[in-house]
Amino acid sequence: MKMELQVDKVKVIVYALILIFFVGFLIFIRNDCFLYQETIVRVTDVKETRISNEQDLGQEFTQEITGVILNGEYKGKIATYTNARDDSGAFDMNIKAGDELFVSLDKTHNISGVSDFKRDFYIALISEILILSLVILGRKKGLRTLITLLLNVLIFYVILFLRGKGVSVLLLYSIASILFIVLTLLIISGRNLKTVCAILSSILSLIITMVIAFSVLKIYKQSICFELMPFAIRMPDYQDVFYAGILIGGLGAIMEIAIAVSSAIQELMTKKPDITVKELRTSGGNIATDMMGALINVLLFTFMVGTIPMLTLAMANGLPIGLALSYFSKLEIIRSLVGAIGIVLTVPITLYVTIFIQKKGGYK
């Protein structure tokens, strides 16, 4: 009993220290303006005036901004700025009291231009909520997930660096996909037979999915996407970018299906050593099909969410829905469909790979 109380006290102390650290980190981020070379202003007052008629479709406003400079040579001084905005917010900023802005100053230390909002505090807050959720709710698994997340971000950074050196984007993401699969599954699930099965199944499913993607897009003869036309001159291998998007897009769902099916098969074989291969296929398939629907929809939503603003703006300006989808969503739809095929193919591939390897590992 005393030992349990001591363990509980240690946990409380550890959680309290983590909480203190996170709160302290947020306070530091809130006051880290001295780290930036660009001038930062905290808005203290905003006076807004409508300059358009009330019956106009798009309302226009001017904002008289007053703020205090938080860093640099003029720290502590008051600065003013006149900001123009409209209802759409597409090309301007709706500034409010309490906002922190990256600005440029004129010779009288007044604001001559606003480049962006300072958002690092909110990014840090969301990151801390994610970390706390993973560690508190997921415990060791959550900590492993956090480690894989950091490693994957690092891999993405290396990819961008090498891409800047002129390395093929498709080659980079092909290698990165294998690294994502191996590192993620090894760290989260550990070194065991089910992880080996999941890794092999994921890689095999990904290869087959990419073969399908190449075939479909070659037959479809897709031209460059409308909204990417301004970048085509400087990106001669733009089609490889779309292939890389397909490659990475369905990776998480494929790994999820693979490890779930592999774990289920291993659990069934452990609990019932005399289970037949037919029963394994049936039970594993039932488990996988329960996940497939949700994962395919998640994949669709993930791909389509980026096109919602453009579709909404296009239709608001009278563009027919068919033409709007053709301009802004056709490649996303193809990505979603190919990714969904990858998810579906992962089920039988994982079933047969897992049963085969488990049998080689001693299953009778």
Buried (B, 14 or more C-beta within 10 A) or exposed (E): EEEEEEEEEEEEEEEEEBEEEBEEBBEEBEEBBEEBEBBBBBBEEBEBEEEEEEEEEEBBBBBEBBBBBBBBEBEEBBBBBEBEBBEEEEEBBBBEEEBBBBBEBEEEBBBEEBEEEBEBBEEBBEEBEBBBEBBEEBEEEBEBBBBBBEBBEEBBEEBEEBBEEEEEBBEBBBBBBBBBBBBBBBBBBEEEBBBBBBBBBBBBBBBBBBEBBEEBBEEEEBEBBEEEEEEEEEEEEBBBBBBBBBBBBBBBBBBBBBBBBBBBBBEBBEEEEEBEEEEBBEBBBEBBEEBBEEBBEBBBEBBBEEBEEBBEBBBEEEBEEEEBBEBBBBBBBBBBBBBBBBBBBBBBBBBBBBBBBBEEEEBE
